[in-house]
Amino acid sequence: MDPQGQSLLKLLFNPGEEVCVSENQFAYHSITLDNALNGPIELVSPNENCPTSWCPSSNLLLCSVNPIKGFRNDKSVTSFRSYLIEIDTGSIEDQLRYLEYLKMPFSAQVFSGNKSVHTVITLDEDLPDEREYRLIGDWLFNIVSDADKNCRNPSRCIRIPGAYREPDKKQELISIKNRVSHKEFFGWLSLYEHKKPKFKEKRTIFRGDADFSLLSPWCRYMMLNGVDFRNRGRNQTWYAIAYDFALAGFTLDKTIDILQTSFSEESDFKEKEWLTAINSAFKTVEENNE
């Protein structure tokens, strides 16, 4: 791995931790930090039909921002320490000026090799659990309002600097500092007290508590055996699954977290389209329950 990439991974993770890395947009099983730094990398897909592959560590493009043990999803995150901020609008210079204007403390910034800057805040003390991570994250993203809200969950990935995503498109380390202390981070958040959300448990407007037993037999089969698109196509299938989850009492955020483990982005079906289908299903159920 390029020294730039090694310096970022050593900042994000502690010795002995496991991390999810990838040479493409797909999610794979975690490996040790030392393995990620030195390779060779075994890429094990959650899809049993996909064969295991290998690559050198220099080919790795993406890395989860938080330690993970297992396949890359939020429920497999083992420590809650880093937030990813990504802004897709404006020039690279505009994005950097925007974050500088906010005076947001950060640990590192990486040029994605395309049109955005990935900024990571890595805390020097882990947050206690996912609930606290998300509550603080809501406050953070209220302040950095131009940031992509889809980056709020703890298993997101950052671009690894020093690697080429395409020929002539190199991912570059812009800046690297240290982990951010709680004192500095929470002191900065307190400057934006008016952006602080009301920290209440999210409650679903749908019937009962979230319960897998309330899912339809068809949906439970899909979750256990893999999502099959042959009858309805991808968009309608994801819509139908999300509709089932909404009726069963799952929140939108929880549904996205669960279904992410079964979703793989493709060239003609991007994550944005997938999220649109899920949001549309929840909106329909909400309207029908008014």
C-alpha positions as CSV (number, residue, x, y, z in Angstrom):
1,M,0.0,0.0,0.0
2,D,1.1,3.5,-0.8
3,P,2.6,5.3,2.3
4,Q,-0.3,7.9,2.1
5,G,-2.8,5.1,2.5
6,Q,-0.8,3.4,5.3
7,S,-0.7,6.7,7.2
8,L,-4.5,7.1,7.0
9,L,-5.3,3.6,8.1
10,K,-2.9,3.8,11.0
11,L,-4.7,7.0,12.0
12,L,-8.1,5.4,11.8
13,F,-7.5,2.1,13.5
14,N,-5.7,0.6,16.5
15,P,-3.3,-2.3,16.2
16,G,-5.1,-5.6,16.2
17,E,-8.4,-4.3,14.9
18,E,-10.2,-5.5,11.9
19,V,-11.3,-3.4,8.9
20,C,-13.3,-3.8,5.7
21,V,-11.4,-2.8,2.5
22,S,-12.2,-3.1,-1.2
23,E,-10.8,-2.7,-4.6
24,N,-14.2,-1.7,-6.0
25,Q,-17.6,-0.5,-4.8
26,F,-18.6,-3.8,-3.3
27,A,-18.5,-4.9,0.4
28,Y,-16.3,-7.7,1.6
29,H,-15.5,-9.5,4.9
30,S,-13.2,-7.8,7.3
31,I,-9.4,-8.5,7.6
32,T,-6.8,-7.5,10.1
33,L,-5.2,-4.0,9.9
34,D,-1.8,-5.5,9.3
35,N,-3.2,-7.6,6.4
36,A,-4.8,-4.5,4.9
37,L,-1.5,-2.6,5.1
38,N,0.6,-5.3,3.6
39,G,-1.5,-7.8,1.7
40,P,-2.2,-9.9,-0.2
41,I,-5.9,-9.2,0.4
42,E,-8.5,-11.9,0.4
43,L,-11.9,-10.5,-0.8
44,V,-14.7,-12.6,0.5
45,S,-18.2,-11.5,-0.6
46,P,-21.4,-11.8,1.4
47,N,-22.9,-13.3,-1.8
48,E,-22.1,-17.0,-1.7
49,N,-22.4,-17.1,-5.5
50,C,-19.4,-14.7,-5.9
51,P,-16.1,-16.5,-5.8
52,T,-13.3,-15.4,-3.4
53,S,-10.7,-13.2,-5.1
54,W,-7.3,-11.8,-4.2
55,C,-5.6,-8.5,-4.8
56,P,-2.4,-6.6,-3.6
57,S,-2.9,-4.0,-0.9
58,S,-1.8,-1.3,-3.5
59,N,-5.0,-2.0,-5.4
60,L,-7.3,-1.1,-2.5
61,L,-9.6,1.9,-3.1
62,L,-11.9,2.0,-0.1
63,C,-11.7,1.4,3.6
64,S,-14.4,1.5,6.3
65,V,-14.0,4.5,8.6
66,N,-14.7,2.4,11.7
67,P,-13.4,-1.0,12.8
68,I,-15.6,-3.9,11.6
69,K,-15.5,-7.6,12.4
70,G,-17.4,-9.5,9.8
71,F,-19.1,-8.3,6.6
72,R,-19.4,-4.5,6.1
73,N,-22.6,-3.3,7.7
74,D,-23.5,-1.2,10.7
75,K,-24.3,-4.1,13.0
76,S,-20.7,-5.4,12.6
77,V,-19.0,-2.2,13.7
78,T,-16.9,-2.9,16.8
79,S,-15.9,0.7,17.8
80,F,-17.6,4.0,17.1
81,R,-14.8,6.6,16.6
82,S,-14.9,8.2,13.1
83,Y,-17.3,10.2,11.0
84,L,-17.1,10.7,7.3
85,I,-18.0,14.0,5.7
86,E,-18.4,14.1,1.9
87,I,-19.5,17.1,-0.2
88,D,-20.2,16.6,-3.9
89,T,-21.2,20.2,-4.8
90,G,-18.8,22.9,-5.9
91,S,-15.2,22.7,-6.8
92,I,-12.6,21.1,-4.6
93,E,-11.5,24.5,-3.5
94,D,-15.1,25.5,-2.7
95,Q,-15.5,22.4,-0.5
96,L,-12.3,23.0,1.4
97,R,-13.2,26.7,1.9
98,Y,-16.7,25.7,3.2
99,L,-15.2,23.4,5.9
100,E,-12.6,25.9,6.8
101,Y,-15.4,28.5,7.2
102,L,-17.2,26.2,9.6
103,K,-13.9,25.7,11.5
104,M,-14.7,22.0,11.8
105,P,-12.0,20.0,13.5
106,F,-10.9,17.0,11.5
107,S,-8.2,14.3,11.3
108,A,-7.6,13.8,7.6
109,Q,-8.8,14.9,4.1
110,V,-8.6,12.8,1.0
111,F,-9.3,13.9,-2.6
112,S,-11.5,11.2,-4.1
113,G,-9.8,11.3,-7.5
114,N,-13.0,12.6,-9.0
115,K,-15.1,15.5,-7.7
116,S,-15.2,15.4,-3.9
117,V,-13.1,15.6,-0.7
118,H,-13.5,13.0,1.9
119,T,-13.0,14.4,5.4
120,V,-12.8,12.2,8.4
121,I,-13.1,13.1,12.0
122,T,-11.5,10.4,14.2
123,L,-12.0,10.9,17.9
124,D,-9.3,10.1,20.4
125,E,-11.9,8.3,22.6
126,D,-14.5,6.0,21.2
127,L,-18.2,6.8,21.6
128,P,-20.0,4.3,23.8
129,D,-22.4,2.8,21.3
130,E,-24.2,3.2,18.0
131,R,-27.1,5.2,19.5
132,E,-24.7,7.9,20.8
133,Y,-22.8,7.8,17.5
134,R,-25.9,8.5,15.6
135,L,-27.2,11.2,17.9
136,I,-23.9,13.1,17.7
137,G,-23.8,12.5,14.0
138,D,-27.2,14.1,13.5
139,W,-25.8,17.2,15.2
140,L,-22.7,17.2,13.1
141,F,-24.6,16.8,9.8
142,N,-27.0,19.6,10.9
143,I,-24.0,21.9,11.0
144,V,-22.3,20.6,7.9
145,S,-25.5,21.0,5.9
146,D,-23.9,20.6,2.5
147,A,-22.5,17.1,3.4
148,D,-24.0,14.0,1.9
149,K,-26.5,12.7,4.5
150,N,-26.0,9.1,3.2
151,C,-22.6,9.1,4.9
152,R,-24.1,9.2,8.4
153,N,-23.9,5.5,9.2
154,P,-20.8,4.1,10.9
155,S,-19.8,1.5,8.3
156,R,-19.2,4.1,5.5
157,C,-16.0,4.0,3.5
158,I,-13.4,6.6,2.8
159,R,-11.1,6.6,-0.3
160,I,-7.6,5.3,0.3
161,P,-5.0,7.9,-0.8
162,G,-2.3,6.9,-3.1
163,A,-4.5,4.5,-5.2
164,Y,-5.9,5.0,-8.7
165,R,-9.6,4.6,-9.0
166,E,-9.2,4.9,-12.8
167,P,-6.2,5.7,-15.0
168,D,-5.1,9.3,-14.4
169,K,-7.6,9.5,-11.4
170,K,-5.4,9.3,-8.3
171,Q,-6.8,9.5,-4.8
172,E,-4.6,11.9,-3.0
173,L,-4.0,12.8,0.7
174,I,-4.8,16.5,1.1
175,S,-4.1,16.7,4.8
176,I,-3.5,14.5,7.8
177,K,-3.4,15.5,11.4
178,N,-4.2,13.6,14.7
179,R,-7.2,12.2,16.2
180,V,-9.6,14.9,17.5
181,S,-10.0,15.1,21.3
182,H,-13.5,15.0,22.8
183,K,-12.8,18.4,24.3
184,E,-12.1,20.0,20.9
185,F,-14.9,18.2,19.1
186,F,-17.7,18.8,21.6
187,G,-16.5,22.3,22.2
188,W,-16.9,23.0,18.4
189,L,-20.4,21.3,18.4
190,S,-21.4,23.6,21.3
191,L,-20.8,26.7,19.1
192,Y,-23.8,25.5,17.1
193,E,-26.2,24.8,19.9
194,H,-29.1,25.9,17.7
195,K,-28.3,23.0,15.3
196,K,-28.5,20.4,18.1
197,P,-31.3,18.0,17.4
198,K,-33.8,17.0,20.1
199,F,-32.3,13.7,21.3
200,K,-35.3,11.5,21.5
201,E,-35.6,7.9,20.4
202,K,-37.0,7.6,16.9
203,R,-40.5,6.1,17.0
204,T,-42.2,4.5,14.1
205,I,-45.7,5.6,13.1
206,F,-46.4,2.1,11.9
207,R,-47.9,-0.7,13.9
208,G,-46.1,-2.4,16.7
209,D,-42.4,-2.7,17.4
210,A,-39.9,-3.8,14.7
211,D,-40.4,-7.5,14.4
212,F,-39.0,-9.9,11.8
213,S,-41.9,-12.2,12.4
214,L,-44.3,-9.5,11.0
215,L,-42.6,-9.6,7.6
216,S,-44.4,-11.5,4.9
217,P,-43.2,-15.1,4.1
218,W,-41.9,-13.8,0.8
219,C,-39.8,-11.0,2.4
220,R,-38.4,-13.4,5.1
221,Y,-37.4,-15.8,2.3
222,M,-35.6,-13.0,0.5
223,M,-33.7,-12.0,3.6
224,L,-32.7,-15.6,4.4
225,N,-31.9,-16.8,0.9
226,G,-30.8,-13.7,-1.0
227,V,-32.7,-11.1,-2.9
228,D,-34.1,-12.4,-6.2
229,F,-34.9,-9.9,-8.9
230,R,-36.1,-12.2,-11.6
231,N,-39.8,-11.6,-11.2
232,R,-40.1,-7.9,-10.4
233,G,-36.7,-6.3,-11.4
234,R,-34.4,-4.5,-8.9
235,N,-36.4,-1.3,-8.4
236,Q,-39.7,-3.0,-7.7
237,T,-38.2,-5.8,-5.6
238,W,-36.4,-3.3,-3.3
239,Y,-39.6,-1.2,-3.1
240,A,-41.6,-4.3,-2.1
241,I,-39.1,-5.4,0.5
242,A,-38.9,-1.9,2.0
243,Y,-42.8,-1.7,2.0
244,D,-42.8,-4.9,4.0
245,F,-40.3,-3.6,6.5
246,A,-42.3,-0.4,7.0
247,L,-45.5,-2.4,7.7
248,A,-43.6,-4.5,10.2
249,G,-42.6,-1.5,12.3
250,F,-39.0,-0.8,11.2
251,T,-37.8,2.7,10.9
252,L,-36.4,4.0,7.7
253,D,-32.9,4.2,9.0
254,K,-33.0,0.7,10.5
255,T,-34.4,-0.7,7.3
256,I,-31.6,0.9,5.3
257,D,-29.0,-0.5,7.7
258,I,-30.4,-4.0,7.5
259,L,-30.9,-4.0,3.7
260,Q,-27.4,-2.6,3.0
261,T,-26.0,-6.1,3.8
262,S,-27.9,-7.5,0.8
263,F,-27.3,-4.6,-1.6
264,S,-24.5,-4.3,-4.1
265,E,-24.2,-1.3,-6.3
266,E,-24.1,-2.0,-10.1
267,S,-23.2,0.2,-13.0
268,D,-26.9,0.6,-14.0
269,F,-28.4,0.5,-10.5
270,K,-26.6,3.0,-8.2
271,E,-27.1,3.4,-4.4
272,K,-29.1,6.6,-5.1
273,E,-31.7,4.6,-7.1
274,W,-31.8,2.0,-4.3
275,L,-32.4,4.6,-1.6
276,T,-35.1,6.2,-3.8
277,A,-37.0,3.0,-4.0
278,I,-36.8,2.4,-0.2
279,N,-37.8,6.0,0.6
280,S,-40.7,5.8,-1.8
281,A,-42.0,2.6,-0.1
282,F,-41.9,4.2,3.3
283,K,-43.6,7.4,2.0
284,T,-46.4,5.3,0.6
285,V,-47.0,3.4,3.8
286,E,-46.9,6.6,5.8
287,E,-49.5,8.2,3.5
288,N,-51.7,5.2,3.8
289,N,-51.6,5.4,7.6
290,E,-52.5,9.1,7.8
